[in-house]
Amino acid sequence: MTETIATKTRPARPLRQLLAASVGNAVEWYDWYAYTFLATYIADQVFPKGADNSLVPLLSTFAVFAVGFFMRPVGGLLMGAIADRRGRRAALTVTILLMGGSSLLVGLTPTYAAAGVLAPVVLVVARLLQGLSVGGEFAASTTFLVESAGPGRRGLFSSFQYVSTTAGQLVASGVATVLVNTLSDERMNGWGWRVPFVLGAVLSLVGFWIRQGARETRSEEQRQGPRPGLFEALRRHPRESLLICGITAGGTIAYYTWTSYLPTYAELNAGIDKSDALLAGTISLAFFALLQPLGGLLSDRFGRRPLLLFFGLGFALLSVPLLHALRDSFAVLLLVQCAGMILLTGFTSISAAVNVEIFPPRVRAAGIGFPYSLTVALFGGTAPYVGTLFKDLGHSGLFPWYVAVLCLLSSAVYLRLPETARRELRR
């Protein structure tokens, strides 16, 4: 569909659209990441302690973290289908309400001492629902954001996907840091770890209210046309689906290593104090959020592929030396995290735009949601578990190489990727 037709259906107030998508997305990701930052406390309370290995509860907690990721492809497919059939706004409403309910369920999960095996079962159910919500959120909000952008601004609008994601993660990290530094270990283990999840449920209602003011970006032609089948994107666009997998593989392992797992990795492998690790993570996340619009603007001016190659080749070359440089030093950890954030911006600031520009509008949300979320589940969701498992097996030095190889493979995809920055967005 040409840009001329697209302008007839584009919302008149793109900045309002940006706010609606960003605030709701931030709330979604606050709920999702609170689990990561409080993993060690959840491990102590919800899982039985191993008889001879203190890493067993933590491994169990990260296994549940990974299980949640494997619901994300289902969420991407189902919620993406809702976005393509019923509209982007309808899907965004469902995802944020689902996330609020599942976050509350995490906060109310009983301890293993009180409920036995029921405790991890409740946690798994809550995490599965969160995965369903987050998978659908990315599919719908990515499409909504980029379709709301004006000509020549898709990269900039795309960058707010990770500005808002990082804002949610930053709030989760900040809340966790405040709780860890103000409450005793006894109180943190007793009730303190539950507070962020109950707060997340309340914030989800705020995000729901804000999204009611958003306007639909699906074109009139799509609304009047026949509804796409659930698997139509995969059946009719297999090349595009595989392309999104290749684009995402390196980006997701680098993203979840640097923004989620690095504090725990530093604790396990460099002896960093838990509170120092959380503080370094919070500061680096703020730095990361500030970089995103710059990356989006650069991609609108110079193209998507140069930034993707900057990210992919940079991580392929520097993942190993950066992670091996970690030692028991707050300053070193902060420098390593910030260096990674600069490289990572080449992927995160434009991934939404690249994904949207690849798929046609009829199946855009579902087409993006399933392959993207599946790749994230395979490589991003398992990153904390793989890293902790390498440590448990006595081969912690292999994890940085694992990150580097995946980024190198994605770089090969970026080299052959057609430039999409100056293409008209089909509507």
N, C-alpha and C positions, 0 to 999 in steps of 0.2 A: 504494500500500500504506500502511496507517495506521501511526502511530507505535507503537501497541500491538503490532502484529505485528512491527514493526522491532526492538523491544526484546528479542524472543525470540532474535534472531539476532545482535545486536550483541555484539562481543567484550567480555568482562568486564573487561579491563584496557586502557582507552583510552590511558592514558599510555604504556604499553608499545608500543601500536600507533603512537603519535605518534613515539616514539624510532626504531622500526624504519623508518618511512617517511622520517623526517628525516635520519637518518644515511646511509642508502643514497642518498637524493636529493642530499645534500651531496657525496658521492663522485662521483656522476654528473656534477654540474655543475662540480666541480673539474676533471675531465678535459676537459670541453667548453670551459671558459673559459681554461684554460692556453694554448690555441692563440692566443686573442685577445691576451693580455698579452705573448706572445713573437712576435707577428706580424712585427716588423721583423727579428728574427734568422732566422726561418724564411725570410723573403724573400731574405735575403742568401745562404743556404746551399742552398736547394732550387730556386730559379728563376734562369734566366739574367738577367744584368743588361742593362737597356736601353742601347742605344748612345748615346742623347742625352737620356734622361729618367730620372732617378733614382727616379721614382715607379712605374715599370713593374713591378719586382718586388713592391712593396707592393700595388699594384693586383691582381696575380696572386694574392697571398696572401689578400687579402680576397675575391677571386672564389671561391677554394676554400672560404673561410669561408661564403659564400653558398650554394655548391653543397651543402655539408653540411646547410644548412637545408632544401633542397628534398627531402631524404630524410626529413625530419621528418613530413610528412603521411603518407608511406608507413608510417613507424614508428607514427604515431598510429593509423592504420587497422588495421594488422596486429597490433600489440601490444594495441591496444584490443579487437580481436576476441578475442584470447587471454584478456584479462581478463574479457570478458563471457561467454565460453564455458567457460573452464577455471578462472577465478578470478583475483582481483586479485594474490594472492601469486605465482601461477605466472608472470604477466607481469612482475612486479617482479624475479623471479629471472633471467629471460631478459635483461632490459634491462641489469642491472648486470654480468653476465658479458660481454655483448656490448661494453659500454663499456670494460671492462678490457682486452679483447683489442685493440680499436681504438686505445686510448691507447698501448699497448705498440708497436703498429705505427707510430704517429707518432714515438715515441721512437727507433725503429730505422730510420727513413727515411734512405736514403743521400743524400749531397749531389749537387748537379748536376755538380760537378767530378769526382766519382767515378763516377757512373752515368748522366750525361746525362739524357735525357728520362724514363728510368725513375724518377728521383727524384720529380718532380711527379706521376707516375702513381700511385706508392705512396701519396703524401700524399693524393691525391684519393680513393683507395679507402678509406683509413683514415678520412677525414672523412665519407665516405658512410655507413660503418658507425656512426660516432658519431652522425650525424644520425638514422639508423634507431633507435638506442638512445634518444636524448633524446626523440624524438617519442613513442615508446612509454612512456617513463618518465613524462612529464607526464600522459598519458591514464590510466595505471594508478595512479600515486601520488596524483593529484588525487582520483580516485574513492575510493581507499582511505582517504585522510586524512579527507575529509568524512563518509564513511559510518561512520568510527570515532568521530565526535564525539557527545556527548550532546546532549539537547534544549537549544536556546539557546546552543550553543557551536560551531556550524558555522563562524561567522566567525573565531573564535579559532583553531580547528584549521586552517582554511583559510590563515591567515596564516603558518603554519609551512612552507607550500610555498615561500614566498620567504625565510623565515628560513634554511631549509636550503640553498636555492639560493644565497643570498647568502653563507652560511658557506663553501660550496664555492668560490664566486668569490673570497671574501676570502682563503682559504687559497692559491688560485692566484695572486692578486695579491701576497700576502705572500711566497710562495716566489720569485716572479719578482723582487720588489723586493730580497730578500736576495741572490739570485744576481747581479743587476745591480750591486749596491753592494759585493760582496765579490770577484767574479771580474773579471779583466781582460777587455777586449773580445775579445782573442784566444781566451781560454778560453771565454767565452760563445758565440762563434761556432763554436768547435771542438766542445765537448761540453756546455757548461753548459746550453744551451737544451733538451737532451734529458732532463735530470734530472727535471723536473716530470712528464713523460709516463710515465717508468718508475715513478716514485713513484705516479702515478695508477693504474697497473695493479695495484700491490701493495694500495693502498687499496680498490680494487674488490673484492678478495677479502675484505677486512674487512667491507665493506658486505654482501656475499653472506652471510657467516656470521651477521651480525646479523639479517638478514631471515628467516633460517630460524626465528626465534622468533616471527614475526608470525602472527596468526590471520586467517583468511579473513573478509571482510566481505560477500561475496555471500550473499544470503538463501537459505534452503533451497528456497523456491519457485522461485527462478531456477535452482538446481542441478537440480531435478527437471523443469523445463520444457524445451521444445524449444530447441535452440541457435539464436541469431539468425544471419541471413545476413550476409555480409561487408559488404554495402552497404545493409543494412536501415535503419540510422539515417538515411542520406541520402535513401533512397527514401520512408520513412514520416514523416520529420520534417524536411522542407526548411526550414520557417520557423525552427525552433530552430537549424539549422545556419547559416543566414544571420545570425541574431541573434548567435551567438558570433563570427562574422567581424566584425560591426560593433562589438561590444564590445571586441574584441581589437586592431583596427587601430591606434588611437591609443596604446593601452597598450604595444604591442610596439615601436613606433618610439621612443617616449619612453624605454622601459626600456633598449633596446640602445644608444641614443645616450648616456644618462647613465651607465650602469653598465659599458659595454664600450668604446665608441668615443671617449668624451670625452678620455681621456688622449692618444690619437693625434690627435684633432681639435685639442687644445690645442698639441701639438707642431707640427703643420702650419700652424696659423693664428695662433698667438700666440707662437710661439718658446719655449714652456715646455721646460725641460730634461727629458729622458726619465725620469730617476730621480725628479725632483720630481713629474712627472705621475703616475707609478705610486704614489708615496707618498700624494698627495692622493686618488687613487682608492681606495686601501686604507682610509684614514681615513673617507672618506665612505661606503664600503660597510659599515663597522662601525656607523656612525650609522644607516644605512638598515635594517640587520637589527634594531636595537633598536626601531625604529618600528613594525615589522610587527604584533606582538601588540596594540599599542594600536589600530591601525586595525581589526583583527579584532574587538576588544571593542566599539569604537564602532559598528561595523556591526551587531553582535548587539543593541545597545541602540537605535540610531536608524534602522537600515535600510541596505541596500546602495546605493541610488540616490544619497543625499546625498554619499557618499564618492566615487562614480564621477564625479559632476558637479564636485566639488571638484578632482579630478584633471584631467578633460577641459578644463574651462573655464580652469583655472589654467595649463595648458600652452599652450592656444590663445592666451592673452594674454601669457604671459611667456617662451615659448621664444626668441623673437627677441631681446628685450632681454637675457636671461641669456647667450645664446651670443655676442652682440655685445659683452658686457661683458668677455669674456676678454682678458687681455693677459699680458705676461711677468711674472707674479706668482703665486707659490705660494698666497698668502692669497686672492687673487681667485678662482683656480681652485677652491680648497676651498670658498669661500662659494657659488659658482655650483653646484657639485656638490651641496652639502648642501641648498640651496634646492630644487633639482630633486628630491632624494630625498624631501623632505617632501610635495611635490605627488604624486609617483609612488606614495606609500604608499596614496593613495586608490584606486588600481587594484590594485596588487600584493597587498595584504593580503587582498582579498576575491575576487579573480578565480576562484580555485578553487571557492569556495562558490557564486558566481553560476553558473558553468558546470554544476556538479553539480545545482543546483536547477532548471535549465532542462530537463534531459533525463530521461526515464523510466529506471528501473534496468535494464531488459532490454538496452538498447543504450547505456548511459550512457558507458562508457569509450571505445568506438569513436566514439560520437556526439560526444563532446568532442574526442577526439584528432585527428580528421581536419580539421575546419574550423579549429580553433585553430592547429594546426601549419601548415596551409596559409597562414593569415593571417600567422603569424610569419615564414614563409619569404618571403612577398612583401614585407613591410614591415620586419620586424626583422632578418632575415638579410642583407638588402641595405643596411642603414643604413651600415655602414662603407664599403662599396664606393661607394654614392651620394655620401656625404660627401667621400670622397677623389677621386672623379671630378669633382665640382663644383670642388674645389680645382685639379685638374689642368687643367680647362677655363677657369680664371680666374674662376669665379663662386661662390666659397666662401660668399658672403653669402646664396645661395639656400637652402642646406640648413636653416637655422633656420626659414624659412618653410614648407618641406616638412614639418617636424615639426609646426608649429603648425596647418597645414591638416588634417592627418590627425587630430589631437586634437580639432579643432573638429567634424569629421564624426562622430567617435565620440560626442561630447557630444550630438549630435542623437539618436543611438540611445539614450543614457542617459535623455534626457528622456521617451522613450516606453516605457522598460523597466518592466514591472510589478515591484512590490516582492515579493521572495521570502524575505526574512529570517525571517518568522514563519509561513511555510508548513511543513506537515509534510513531511518528506523521504520521498518514495515509495521503497519497498523492494522 
